[in-house]
């Protein structure tokens, strides 16, 4: 099985087991979710949800975040 085929198989199985898996991190786009996930590795999801609205009001895309 090729890597792409295996990845597709795994994703299919995960979707079967967890069809509507909730995402506890507050986000409005994929970039915000990515940043929230990175932050949640360093603290709790609860804390990330408290600070991310302020962060994303200042920069909610890669270009703004890089400034």
CHARMM-style PDB file with segment names, atoms N, HN, CA, C and O in Angstrom:
ATOM      1  N   UNK     1       0.851  -1.176   0.000  1.00  0.00      PROA
ATOM      2  CA  UNK     1       0.000   0.000   0.000  1.00  0.00      PROA
ATOM      3  C   UNK     1       0.902   1.246   0.000  1.00  0.00      PROA
ATOM      4  O   UNK     1       1.818   1.353   0.815  1.00  0.00      PROA
ATOM      5  N   UNK     2       0.641   2.168  -0.902  1.00  0.00      PROA
ATOM      6  HN  UNK     2      -0.104   2.082  -1.565  1.00  0.00      PROA
ATOM      7  CA  UNK     2       1.406   3.407  -0.977  1.00  0.00      PROA
ATOM      8  C   UNK     2       1.054   4.328   0.187  1.00  0.00      PROA
ATOM      9  O   UNK     2       0.013   4.163   0.823  1.00  0.00      PROA
ATOM     10  N   UNK     3       1.920   5.291   0.460  1.00  0.00      PROA
ATOM     11  HN  UNK     3       2.765   5.425  -0.057  1.00  0.00      PROA
ATOM     12  CA  UNK     3       1.678   6.214   1.569  1.00  0.00      PROA
ATOM     13  C   UNK     3       0.342   6.941   1.425  1.00  0.00      PROA
ATOM     14  O   UNK     3      -0.407   7.063   2.394  1.00  0.00      PROA
ATOM     15  N   UNK     4       0.042   7.427   0.209  1.00  0.00      PROA
ATOM     16  HN  UNK     4       0.650   7.328  -0.578  1.00  0.00      PROA
ATOM     17  CA  UNK     4      -1.223   8.139  -0.011  1.00  0.00      PROA
ATOM     18  C   UNK     4      -2.415   7.219   0.215  1.00  0.00      PROA
ATOM     19  O   UNK     4      -3.411   7.624   0.815  1.00  0.00      PROA
ATOM     20  N   UNK     5      -2.317   5.993  -0.260  1.00  0.00      PROA
ATOM     21  HN  UNK     5      -1.508   5.664  -0.748  1.00  0.00      PROA
ATOM     22  CA  UNK     5      -3.402   5.030  -0.076  1.00  0.00      PROA
ATOM     23  C   UNK     5      -3.588   4.702   1.396  1.00  0.00      PROA
ATOM     24  O   UNK     5      -4.712   4.616   1.891  1.00  0.00      PROA
ATOM     25  N   UNK     6      -2.481   4.522   2.080  1.00  0.00      PROA
ATOM     26  HN  UNK     6      -1.569   4.591   1.678  1.00  0.00      PROA
ATOM     27  CA  UNK     6      -2.558   4.207   3.511  1.00  0.00      PROA
ATOM     28  C   UNK     6      -3.148   5.382   4.285  1.00  0.00      PROA
ATOM     29  O   UNK     6      -3.986   5.187   5.165  1.00  0.00      PROA
ATOM     30  N   UNK     7      -2.719   6.595   3.964  1.00  0.00      PROA
ATOM     31  HN  UNK     7      -2.038   6.753   3.249  1.00  0.00      PROA
ATOM     32  CA  UNK     7      -3.258   7.786   4.627  1.00  0.00      PROA
ATOM     33  C   UNK     7      -4.757   7.899   4.380  1.00  0.00      PROA
ATOM     34  O   UNK     7      -5.514   8.207   5.301  1.00  0.00      PROA
ATOM     35  N   UNK     8      -5.191   7.656   3.155  1.00  0.00      PROA
ATOM     36  HN  UNK     8      -4.577   7.406   2.407  1.00  0.00      PROA
ATOM     37  CA  UNK     8      -6.620   7.713   2.827  1.00  0.00      PROA
ATOM     38  C   UNK     8      -7.394   6.648   3.598  1.00  0.00      PROA
ATOM     39  O   UNK     8      -8.493   6.909   4.087  1.00  0.00      PROA
ATOM     40  N   UNK     9      -6.826   5.454   3.706  1.00  0.00      PROA
ATOM     41  HN  UNK     9      -5.933   5.241   3.308  1.00  0.00      PROA
ATOM     42  CA  UNK     9      -7.462   4.367   4.454  1.00  0.00      PROA
ATOM     43  C   UNK     9      -7.604   4.744   5.931  1.00  0.00      PROA
ATOM     44  O   UNK     9      -8.662   4.543   6.527  1.00  0.00      PROA
ATOM     45  N   UNK    10      -6.552   5.282   6.508  1.00  0.00      PROA
ATOM     46  HN  UNK    10      -5.693   5.446   6.024  1.00  0.00      PROA
ATOM     47  CA  UNK    10      -6.574   5.678   7.922  1.00  0.00      PROA
ATOM     48  C   UNK    10      -7.596   6.783   8.147  1.00  0.00      PROA
ATOM     49  O   UNK    10      -8.354   6.737   9.116  1.00  0.00      PROA
ATOM     50  N   UNK    11      -7.625   7.775   7.264  1.00  0.00      PROA
ATOM     51  HN  UNK    11      -7.010   7.812   6.477  1.00  0.00      PROA
ATOM     52  CA  UNK    11      -8.602   8.864   7.401  1.00  0.00      PROA
ATOM     53  C   UNK    11     -10.031   8.326   7.314  1.00  0.00      PROA
ATOM     54  O   UNK    11     -10.906   8.764   8.061  1.00  0.00      PROA
ATOM     55  N   UNK    12     -10.264   7.387   6.410  1.00  0.00      PROA
ATOM     56  HN  UNK    12      -9.553   7.031   5.804  1.00  0.00      PROA
ATOM     57  CA  UNK    12     -11.595   6.792   6.274  1.00  0.00      PROA
ATOM     58  C   UNK    12     -11.998   6.090   7.564  1.00  0.00      PROA
ATOM     59  O   UNK    12     -13.121   6.254   8.039  1.00  0.00      PROA
ATOM     60  N   UNK    13     -11.086   5.311   8.129  1.00  0.00      PROA
ATOM     61  HN  UNK    13     -10.174   5.177   7.743  1.00  0.00      PROA
ATOM     62  CA  UNK    13     -11.383   4.586   9.372  1.00  0.00      PROA
ATOM     63  C   UNK    13     -11.625   5.553  10.529  1.00  0.00      PROA
ATOM     64  O   UNK    13     -12.534   5.344  11.333  1.00  0.00      PROA
ATOM     65  N   UNK    14     -10.819   6.605  10.617  1.00  0.00      PROA
ATOM     66  HN  UNK    14     -10.081   6.775   9.964  1.00  0.00      PROA
ATOM     67  CA  UNK    14     -11.021   7.601  11.672  1.00  0.00      PROA
ATOM     68  C   UNK    14     -12.376   8.287  11.527  1.00  0.00      PROA
ATOM     69  O   UNK    14     -13.063   8.526  12.520  1.00  0.00      PROA
ATOM     70  N   UNK    15     -12.760   8.603  10.291  1.00  0.00      PROA
ATOM     71  HN  UNK    15     -12.201   8.409   9.484  1.00  0.00      PROA
ATOM     72  CA  UNK    15     -14.073   9.211  10.049  1.00  0.00      PROA
ATOM     73  C   UNK    15     -15.208   8.275  10.438  1.00  0.00      PROA
ATOM     74  O   UNK    15     -16.261   8.728  10.889  1.00  0.00      PROA
ATOM     75  N   UNK    16     -15.002   6.982  10.267  1.00  0.00      PROA
ATOM     76  HN  UNK    16     -14.147   6.614   9.901  1.00  0.00      PROA
ATOM     77  CA  UNK    16     -16.023   6.009  10.660  1.00  0.00      PROA
ATOM     78  C   UNK    16     -16.158   5.946  12.177  1.00  0.00      PROA
ATOM     79  O   UNK    16     -17.271   5.883  12.699  1.00  0.00      PROA
ATOM     80  N   UNK    17     -15.038   5.962  12.885  1.00  0.00      PROA
ATOM     81  HN  UNK    17     -14.133   6.013  12.462  1.00  0.00      PROA
ATOM     82  CA  UNK    17     -15.050   5.850  14.344  1.00  0.00      PROA
ATOM     83  C   UNK    17     -15.446   7.174  15.001  1.00  0.00      PROA
ATOM     84  O   UNK    17     -16.166   7.185  15.999  1.00  0.00      PROA
ATOM     85  N   UNK    18     -14.977   8.279  14.441  1.00  0.00      PROA
ATOM     86  HN  UNK    18     -14.392   8.270  13.630  1.00  0.00      PROA
ATOM     87  CA  UNK    18     -15.232   9.609  15.002  1.00  0.00      PROA
ATOM     88  C   UNK    18     -15.869  10.512  13.936  1.00  0.00      PROA
ATOM     89  O   UNK    18     -15.218  11.437  13.450  1.00  0.00      PROA
ATOM     90  N   UNK    19     -17.132  10.258  13.566  1.00  0.00      PROA
ATOM     91  HN  UNK    19     -17.661   9.507  13.961  1.00  0.00      PROA
ATOM     92  CA  UNK    19     -17.725  10.997  12.448  1.00  0.00      PROA
ATOM     93  C   UNK    19     -17.900  12.498  12.701  1.00  0.00      PROA
ATOM     94  O   UNK    19     -17.775  13.292  11.769  1.00  0.00      PROA
ATOM     95  N   UNK    20     -18.176  12.883  13.890  1.00  0.00      PROA
ATOM     96  HN  UNK    20     -18.278  12.238  14.647  1.00  0.00      PROA
ATOM     97  CA  UNK    20     -18.390  14.296  14.219  1.00  0.00      PROA
ATOM     98  C   UNK    20     -17.503  14.689  15.400  1.00  0.00      PROA
ATOM     99  O   UNK    20     -17.990  15.222  16.397  1.00  0.00      PROA
ATOM    100  N   UNK    21     -16.221  14.429  15.285  1.00  0.00      PROA
ATOM    101  HN  UNK    21     -15.826  13.996  14.474  1.00  0.00      PROA
ATOM    102  CA  UNK    21     -15.296  14.725  16.382  1.00  0.00      PROA
ATOM    103  C   UNK    21     -15.277  16.228  16.653  1.00  0.00      PROA
ATOM    104  O   UNK    21     -14.977  17.015  15.754  1.00  0.00      PROA
ATOM    105  N   UNK    22     -15.595  16.632  17.884  1.00  0.00      PROA
ATOM    106  HN  UNK    22     -15.839  15.993  18.613  1.00  0.00      PROA
ATOM    107  CA  UNK    22     -15.611  18.066  18.194  1.00  0.00      PROA
ATOM    108  C   UNK    22     -14.194  18.633  18.290  1.00  0.00      PROA
ATOM    109  O   UNK    22     -13.259  17.940  18.694  1.00  0.00      PROA
ATOM    110  N   UNK    23     -14.057  19.877  17.921  1.00  0.00      PROA
ATOM    111  HN  UNK    23     -14.816  20.439  17.593  1.00  0.00      PROA
ATOM    112  CA  UNK    23     -12.783  20.582  18.057  1.00  0.00      PROA
ATOM    113  C   UNK    23     -12.987  21.618  19.159  1.00  0.00      PROA
ATOM    114  O   UNK    23     -13.720  22.587  18.959  1.00  0.00      PROA
ATOM    115  N   UNK    24     -12.353  21.433  20.318  1.00  0.00      PROA
ATOM    116  HN  UNK    24     -11.758  20.646  20.480  1.00  0.00      PROA
ATOM    117  CA  UNK    24     -12.601  22.332  21.444  1.00  0.00      PROA
ATOM    118  C   UNK    24     -11.949  23.708  21.310  1.00  0.00      PROA
ATOM    119  O   UNK    24     -12.210  24.596  22.123  1.00  0.00      PROA
ATOM    120  N   UNK    25     -11.117  23.891  20.308  1.00  0.00      PROA
ATOM    121  HN  UNK    25     -10.905  23.170  19.648  1.00  0.00      PROA
ATOM    122  CA  UNK    25     -10.431  25.167  20.131  1.00  0.00      PROA
ATOM    123  C   UNK    25     -11.278  26.107  19.277  1.00  0.00      PROA
ATOM    124  O   UNK    25     -11.772  25.724  18.216  1.00  0.00      PROA
ATOM    125  N   UNK    26     -11.437  27.332  19.751  1.00  0.00      PROA
ATOM    126  HN  UNK    26     -11.035  27.643  20.613  1.00  0.00      PROA
ATOM    127  CA  UNK    26     -12.211  28.333  19.025  1.00  0.00      PROA
ATOM    128  C   UNK    26     -11.392  28.819  17.833  1.00  0.00      PROA
ATOM    129  O   UNK    26     -10.236  29.215  17.982  1.00  0.00      PROA
ATOM    130  N   UNK    27     -12.001  28.784  16.652  1.00  0.00      PROA
ATOM    131  HN  UNK    27     -12.940  28.462  16.530  1.00  0.00      PROA
ATOM    132  CA  UNK    27     -11.317  29.227  15.434  1.00  0.00      PROA
ATOM    133  C   UNK    27     -12.351  29.574  14.374  1.00  0.00      PROA
ATOM    134  O   UNK    27     -13.484  29.096  14.425  1.00  0.00      PROA
ATOM    135  N   UNK    28     -11.962  30.405  13.414  1.00  0.00      PROA
ATOM    136  HN  UNK    28     -11.041  30.793  13.373  1.00  0.00      PROA
ATOM    137  CA  UNK    28     -12.881  30.740  12.326  1.00  0.00      PROA
ATOM    138  C   UNK    28     -12.315  30.404  10.955  1.00  0.00      PROA
ATOM    139  O   UNK    28     -12.983  30.597   9.939  1.00  0.00      PROA
ATOM    140  N   UNK    29     -11.078  29.900  10.923  1.00  0.00      PROA
ATOM    141  HN  UNK    29     -10.535  29.743  11.748  1.00  0.00      PROA
ATOM    142  CA  UNK    29     -10.503  29.445   9.658  1.00  0.00      PROA
ATOM    143  C   UNK    29      -9.386  28.443   9.960  1.00  0.00      PROA
ATOM    144  O   UNK    29      -9.020  28.243  11.118  1.00  0.00      PROA
ATOM    145  N   UNK    30      -8.861  27.827   8.929  1.00  0.00      PROA
ATOM    146  HN  UNK    30      -9.159  27.990   7.988  1.00  0.00      PROA
ATOM    147  CA  UNK    30      -7.851  26.780   9.120  1.00  0.00      PROA
ATOM    148  C   UNK    30      -6.557  27.327   9.714  1.00  0.00      PROA
ATOM    149  O   UNK    30      -5.898  26.644  10.498  1.00  0.00      PROA
ATOM    150  N   UNK    31      -6.193  28.541   9.351  1.00  0.00      PROA
ATOM    151  HN  UNK    31      -6.728  29.096   8.714  1.00  0.00      PROA
ATOM    152  CA  UNK    31      -4.977  29.134   9.910  1.00  0.00      PROA
ATOM    153  C   UNK    31      -5.125  29.333  11.418  1.00  0.00      PROA
ATOM    154  O   UNK    31      -4.216  28.999  12.178  1.00  0.00      PROA
ATOM    155  N   UNK    32      -6.249  29.869  11.851  1.00  0.00      PROA
ATOM    156  HN  UNK    32      -6.988  30.141  11.233  1.00  0.00      PROA
ATOM    157  CA  UNK    32      -6.480  30.062  13.284  1.00  0.00      PROA
ATOM    158  C   UNK    32      -6.470  28.726  14.018  1.00  0.00      PROA
ATOM    159  O   UNK    32      -5.947  28.634  15.129  1.00  0.00      PROA
ATOM    160  N   UNK    33      -7.038  27.696  13.412  1.00  0.00      PROA
ATOM    161  HN  UNK    33      -7.462  27.770  12.510  1.00  0.00      PROA
ATOM    162  CA  UNK    33      -7.010  26.369  14.036  1.00  0.00      PROA
ATOM    163  C   UNK    33      -5.580  25.867  14.172  1.00  0.00      PROA
ATOM    164  O   UNK    33      -5.209  25.323  15.212  1.00  0.00      PROA
ATOM    165  N   UNK    34      -4.783  26.043  13.136  1.00  0.00      PROA
ATOM    166  HN  UNK    34      -5.085  26.485  12.291  1.00  0.00      PROA
ATOM    167  CA  UNK    34      -3.382  25.619  13.187  1.00  0.00      PROA
ATOM    168  C   UNK    34      -2.652  26.312  14.330  1.00  0.00      PROA
ATOM    169  O   UNK    34      -1.962  25.655  15.110  1.00  0.00      PROA
ATOM    170  N   UNK    35      -2.794  27.618  14.439  1.00  0.00      PROA
ATOM    171  HN  UNK    35      -3.355  28.152  13.806  1.00  0.00      PROA
ATOM    172  CA  UNK    35      -2.118  28.369  15.501  1.00  0.00      PROA
ATOM    173  C   UNK    35      -2.645  27.941  16.867  1.00  0.00      PROA
ATOM    174  O   UNK    35      -1.865  27.786  17.807  1.00  0.00      PROA
ATOM    175  N   UNK    36      -3.950  27.750  16.990  1.00  0.00      PROA
ATOM    176  HN  UNK    36      -4.584  27.877  16.227  1.00  0.00      PROA
ATOM    177  CA  UNK    36      -4.530  27.319  18.264  1.00  0.00      PROA
ATOM    178  C   UNK    36      -4.001  25.945  18.674  1.00  0.00      PROA
ATOM    179  O   UNK    36      -3.732  25.710  19.853  1.00  0.00      PROA
ATOM    180  N   UNK    37      -3.852  25.048  17.719  1.00  0.00      PROA
ATOM    181  HN  UNK    37      -4.070  25.239  16.762  1.00  0.00      PROA
ATOM    182  CA  UNK    37      -3.302  23.716  18.020  1.00  0.00      PROA
ATOM    183  C   UNK    37      -1.862  23.839  18.501  1.00  0.00      PROA
ATOM    184  O   UNK    37      -1.471  23.182  19.465  1.00  0.00      PROA
ATOM    185  N   UNK    38      -1.075  24.677  17.835  1.00  0.00      PROA
ATOM    186  HN  UNK    38      -1.393  25.210  17.052  1.00  0.00      PROA
ATOM    187  CA  UNK    38       0.318  24.876  18.268  1.00  0.00      PROA
ATOM    188  C   UNK    38       0.368  25.445  19.683  1.00  0.00      PROA
ATOM    189  O   UNK    38       1.177  25.007  20.502  1.00  0.00      PROA
ATOM    190  N   UNK    39      -0.484  26.408  19.969  1.00  0.00      PROA
ATOM    191  HN  UNK    39      -1.141  26.763  19.304  1.00  0.00      PROA
ATOM    192  CA  UNK    39      -0.513  26.990  21.315  1.00  0.00      PROA
ATOM    193  C   UNK    39      -0.990  25.979  22.354  1.00  0.00      PROA
ATOM    194  O   UNK    39      -0.509  25.981  23.487  1.00  0.00      PROA
ATOM    195  N   UNK    40      -1.921  25.126  21.980  1.00  0.00      PROA
ATOM    196  HN  UNK    40      -2.312  25.124  21.060  1.00  0.00      PROA
ATOM    197  CA  UNK    40      -2.466  24.169  22.950  1.00  0.00      PROA
ATOM    198  C   UNK    40      -1.451  23.111  23.354  1.00  0.00      PROA
ATOM    199  O   UNK    40      -1.634  22.426  24.360  1.00  0.00      PROA
ATOM    200  N   UNK    41      -0.388  22.973  22.581  1.00  0.00      PROA
ATOM    201  HN  UNK    41      -0.239  23.530  21.763  1.00  0.00      PROA
ATOM    202  CA  UNK    41       0.679  22.047  22.972  1.00  0.00      PROA
ATOM    203  C   UNK    41       1.452  22.596  24.164  1.00  0.00      PROA
ATOM    204  O   UNK    41       2.133  21.846  24.864  1.00  0.00      PROA
ATOM    205  N   UNK    42       1.349  23.897  24.396  1.00  0.00      PROA
ATOM    206  HN  UNK    42       0.796  24.506  23.827  1.00  0.00      PROA
ATOM    207  CA  UNK    42       2.101  24.536  25.475  1.00  0.00      PROA
ATOM    208  C   UNK    42       1.242  24.855  26.695  1.00  0.00      PROA
ATOM    209  O   UNK    42       1.781  25.104  27.773  1.00  0.00      PROA
ATOM    210  N   UNK    43      -0.073  24.854  26.548  1.00  0.00      PROA
ATOM    211  HN  UNK    43      -0.511  24.653  25.672  1.00  0.00      PROA
ATOM    212  CA  UNK    43      -0.968  25.138  27.675  1.00  0.00      PROA
ATOM    213  C   UNK    43      -2.316  24.467  27.410  1.00  0.00      PROA
ATOM    214  O   UNK    43      -2.446  23.692  26.462  1.00  0.00      PROA
ATOM    215  N   UNK    44      -3.290  24.752  28.217  1.00  0.00      PROA
ATOM    216  HN  UNK    44      -3.185  25.382  28.986  1.00  0.00      PROA
ATOM    217  CA  UNK    44      -4.583  24.084  28.074  1.00  0.00      PROA
ATOM    218  C   UNK    44      -5.412  24.706  26.950  1.00  0.00      PROA
ATOM    219  O   UNK    44      -5.205  25.859  26.572  1.00  0.00      PROA
ATOM    220  N   UNK    45      -6.348  23.925  26.429  1.00  0.00      PROA
ATOM    221  HN  UNK    45      -6.516  22.989  26.736  1.00  0.00      PROA
ATOM    222  CA  UNK    45      -7.272  24.448  25.418  1.00  0.00      PROA
ATOM    223  C   UNK    45      -8.069  25.617  25.986  1.00  0.00      PROA
ATOM    224  O   UNK    45      -8.354  26.584  25.280  1.00  0.00      PROA
ATOM    225  N   UNK    46      -8.424  25.522  27.256  1.00  0.00      PROA
ATOM    226  HN  UNK    46      -8.192  24.736  27.829  1.00  0.00      PROA
ATOM    227  CA  UNK    46      -9.175  26.600  27.903  1.00  0.00      PROA
ATOM    228  C   UNK    46      -8.393  27.914  27.853  1.00  0.00      PROA
ATOM    229  O   UNK    46      -8.957  28.961  27.535  1.00  0.00      PROA
ATOM    230  N   UNK    47      -7.117  27.862  28.162  1.00  0.00      PROA
ATOM    231  HN  UNK    47      -6.658  27.012  28.421  1.00  0.00      PROA
ATOM    232  CA  UNK    47      -6.276  29.062  28.129  1.00  0.00      PROA
ATOM    233  C   UNK    47      -6.135  29.583  26.700  1.00  0.00      PROA
ATOM    234  O   UNK    47      -6.201  30.789  26.465  1.00  0.00      PROA
ATOM    235  N   UNK    48      -5.940  28.675  25.754  1.00  0.00      PROA
ATOM    236  HN  UNK    48      -5.886  27.695  25.946  1.00  0.00      PROA
ATOM    237  CA  UNK    48      -5.825  29.082  24.345  1.00  0.00      PROA
ATOM    238  C   UNK    48      -7.099  29.801  23.912  1.00  0.00      PROA
ATOM    239  O   UNK    48      -7.030  30.824  23.231  1.00  0.00      PROA
ATOM    240  N   UNK    49      -8.257  29.278  24.300  1.00  0.00      PROA
ATOM    241  HN  UNK    49      -8.313  28.446  24.853  1.00  0.00      PROA
ATOM    242  CA  UNK    49      -9.525  29.907  23.926  1.00  0.00      PROA
ATOM    243  C   UNK    49      -9.700  31.276  24.572  1.00  0.00      PROA
ATOM    244  O   UNK    49     -10.431  32.117  24.048  1.00  0.00      PROA
ATOM    245  N   UNK    50      -9.039  31.510  25.699  1.00  0.00      PROA
ATOM    246  HN  UNK    50      -8.445  30.827  26.125  1.00  0.00      PROA
ATOM    247  CA  UNK    50      -9.108  32.827  26.345  1.00  0.00      PROA
ATOM    248  C   UNK    50      -8.233  33.850  25.635  1.00  0.00      PROA
ATOM    249  O   UNK    50      -8.620  35.012  25.507  1.00  0.00      PROA
ATOM    250  N   UNK    51      -7.058  33.434  25.174  1.00  0.00      PROA
ATOM    251  HN  UNK    51      -6.744  32.491  25.278  1.00  0.00      PROA
ATOM    252  CA  UNK    51      -6.110  34.398  24.595  1.00  0.00      PROA
ATOM    253  C   UNK    51      -6.213  34.528  23.078  1.00  0.00      PROA
ATOM    254  O   UNK    51      -5.830  35.559  22.525  1.00  0.00      PROA
ATOM    255  N   UNK    52      -6.716  33.513  22.403  1.00  0.00      PROA
ATOM    256  HN  UNK    52      -7.027  32.675  22.852  1.00  0.00      PROA
ATOM    257  CA  UNK    52      -6.713  33.559  20.938  1.00  0.00      PROA
ATOM    258  C   UNK    52      -7.593  34.655  20.333  1.00  0.00      PROA
ATOM    259  O   UNK    52      -7.216  35.193  19.291  1.00  0.00      PROA
ATOM    260  N   UNK    53      -8.735  35.022  20.914  1.00  0.00      PROA
ATOM    261  HN  UNK    53      -9.041  34.585  21.760  1.00  0.00      PROA
ATOM    262  CA  UNK    53      -9.490  36.128  20.302  1.00  0.00      PROA
ATOM    263  C   UNK    53      -8.674  37.425  20.207  1.00  0.00      PROA
ATOM    264  O   UNK    53      -8.742  38.125  19.197  1.00  0.00      PROA
ATOM    265  N   UNK    54      -7.921  37.739  21.233  1.00  0.00      PROA
ATOM    266  HN  UNK    54      -7.866  37.170  22.054  1.00  0.00      PROA
ATOM    267  CA  UNK    54      -7.075  38.940  21.198  1.00  0.00      PROA
ATOM    268  C   UNK    54      -5.984  38.788  20.142  1.00  0.00      PROA
ATOM    269  O   UNK    54      -5.741  39.704  19.357  1.00  0.00      PROA
ATOM    270  N   UNK    55      -5.328  37.627  20.125  1.00  0.00      PROA
ATOM    271  HN  UNK    55      -5.526  36.882  20.762  1.00  0.00      PROA
ATOM    272  CA  UNK    55      -4.279  37.383  19.140  1.00  0.00      PROA
ATOM    273  C   UNK    55      -4.824  37.501  17.722  1.00  0.00      PROA
ATOM    274  O   UNK    55      -4.232  38.173  16.877  1.00  0.00      PROA
ATOM    275  N   UNK    56      -5.954  36.846  17.462  1.00  0.00      PROA
ATOM    276  HN  UNK    56      -6.435  36.300  18.148  1.00  0.00      PROA
ATOM    277  CA  UNK    56      -6.497  36.839  16.108  1.00  0.00      PROA
ATOM    278  C   UNK    56      -7.126  38.169  15.723  1.00  0.00      PROA
ATOM    279  O   UNK    56      -7.313  38.436  14.536  1.00  0.00      PROA
ATOM    280  N   UNK    57      -7.455  39.005  16.692  1.00  0.00      PROA
ATOM    281  HN  UNK    57      -7.303  38.788  17.657  1.00  0.00      PROA
ATOM    282  CA  UNK    57      -7.925  40.352  16.346  1.00  0.00      PROA
ATOM    283  C   UNK    57      -6.763  41.203  15.842  1.00  0.00      PROA
ATOM    284  O   UNK    57      -6.963  42.151  15.084  1.00  0.00      PROA
ATOM    285  N   UNK    58      -5.557  40.861  16.264  1.00  0.00      PROA
ATOM    286  HN  UNK    58      -5.395  40.090  16.880  1.00  0.00      PROA
ATOM    287  CA  UNK    58      -4.361  41.573  15.805  1.00  0.00      PROA
ATOM    288  C   UNK    58      -3.826  40.990  14.501  1.00  0.00      PROA
ATOM    289  O   UNK    58      -3.335  41.722  13.642  1.00  0.00      PROA
ATOM    290  N   UNK    59      -3.922  39.678  14.359  1.00  0.00      PROA
ATOM    291  HN  UNK    59      -4.321  39.084  15.057  1.00  0.00      PROA
ATOM    292  CA  UNK    59      -3.388  39.005  13.165  1.00  0.00      PROA
ATOM    293  C   UNK    59      -4.073  37.657  13.003  1.00  0.00      PROA
ATOM    294  O   UNK    59      -3.888  36.761  13.827  1.00  0.00      PROA
ATOM    295  N   UNK    60      -4.864  37.510  11.942  1.00  0.00      PROA
ATOM    296  HN  UNK    60      -5.014  38.238  11.273  1.00  0.00      PROA
ATOM    297  CA  UNK    60      -5.556  36.233  11.741  1.00  0.00      PROA
ATOM    298  C   UNK    60      -5.183  35.555  10.426  1.00  0.00      PROA
ATOM    299  O   UNK    60      -5.926  34.722   9.907  1.00  0.00      PROA
ATOM    300  N   UNK    61      -4.018  35.926   9.900  1.00  0.00      PROA
ATOM    301  HN  UNK    61      -3.413  36.602  10.321  1.00  0.00      PROA
ATOM    302  CA  UNK    61      -3.528  35.264   8.693  1.00  0.00      PROA
ATOM    303  C   UNK    61      -2.001  35.264   8.722  1.00  0.00      PROA
ATOM    304  O   UNK    61      -1.409  36.036   9.475  1.00  0.00      PROA
ATOM    305  N   UNK    62      -1.362  34.433   7.938  1.00  0.00      PROA
ATOM    306  HN  UNK    62      -1.844  33.805   7.326  1.00  0.00      PROA
ATOM    307  CA  UNK    62       0.103  34.316   7.992  1.00  0.00      PROA
ATOM    308  C   UNK    62       0.836  35.632   7.738  1.00  0.00      PROA
ATOM    309  O   UNK    62       1.831  35.922   8.402  1.00  0.00      PROA
ATOM    310  N   UNK    63       0.358  36.422   6.795  1.00  0.00      PROA
ATOM    311  HN  UNK    63      -0.451  36.186   6.256  1.00  0.00      PROA
ATOM    312  CA  UNK    63       1.034  37.687   6.478  1.00  0.00      PROA
ATOM    313  C   UNK    63       1.016  38.632   7.674  1.00  0.00      PROA
ATOM    314  O   UNK    63       2.042  39.210   8.033  1.00  0.00      PROA
ATOM    315  N   UNK    64      -0.153  38.786   8.285  1.00  0.00      PROA
ATOM    316  HN  UNK    64      -0.986  38.316   7.993  1.00  0.00      PROA
ATOM    317  CA  UNK    64      -0.261  39.665   9.453  1.00  0.00      PROA
ATOM    318  C   UNK    64       0.529  39.108  10.641  1.00  0.00      PROA
ATOM    319  O   UNK    64       1.140  39.866  11.395  1.00  0.00      PROA
ATOM    320  N   UNK    65       0.514  37.792  10.801  1.00  0.00      PROA
ATOM    321  HN  UNK    65       0.018  37.176  10.189  1.00  0.00      PROA
ATOM    322  CA  UNK    65       1.216  37.161  11.920  1.00  0.00      PROA
ATOM    323  C   UNK    65       2.724  37.340  11.796  1.00  0.00      PROA
ATOM    324  O   UNK    65       3.422  37.394  12.808  1.00  0.00      PROA
ATOM    325  N   UNK    66       3.230  37.433  10.582  1.00  0.00      PROA
ATOM    326  HN  UNK    66       2.663  37.390   9.760  1.00  0.00      PROA
ATOM    327  CA  UNK    66       4.682  37.532  10.380  1.00  0.00      PROA
ATOM    328  C   UNK    66       5.230  38.933  10.629  1.00  0.00      PROA
ATOM    329  O   UNK    66       6.446  39.123  10.677  1.00  0.00      PROA
ATOM    330  N   UNK    67       4.355  39.905  10.788  1.00  0.00      PROA
ATOM    331  HN  UNK    67       3.367  39.751  10.749  1.00  0.00      PROA
ATOM    332  CA  UNK    67       4.814  41.292  11.008  1.00  0.00      PROA
ATOM    333  C   UNK    67       5.327  41.487  12.414  1.00  0.00      PROA
ATOM    334  OT1 UNK    67       5.751  42.587  12.769  1.00  0.00      PROA
TER     335      UNK     67
END
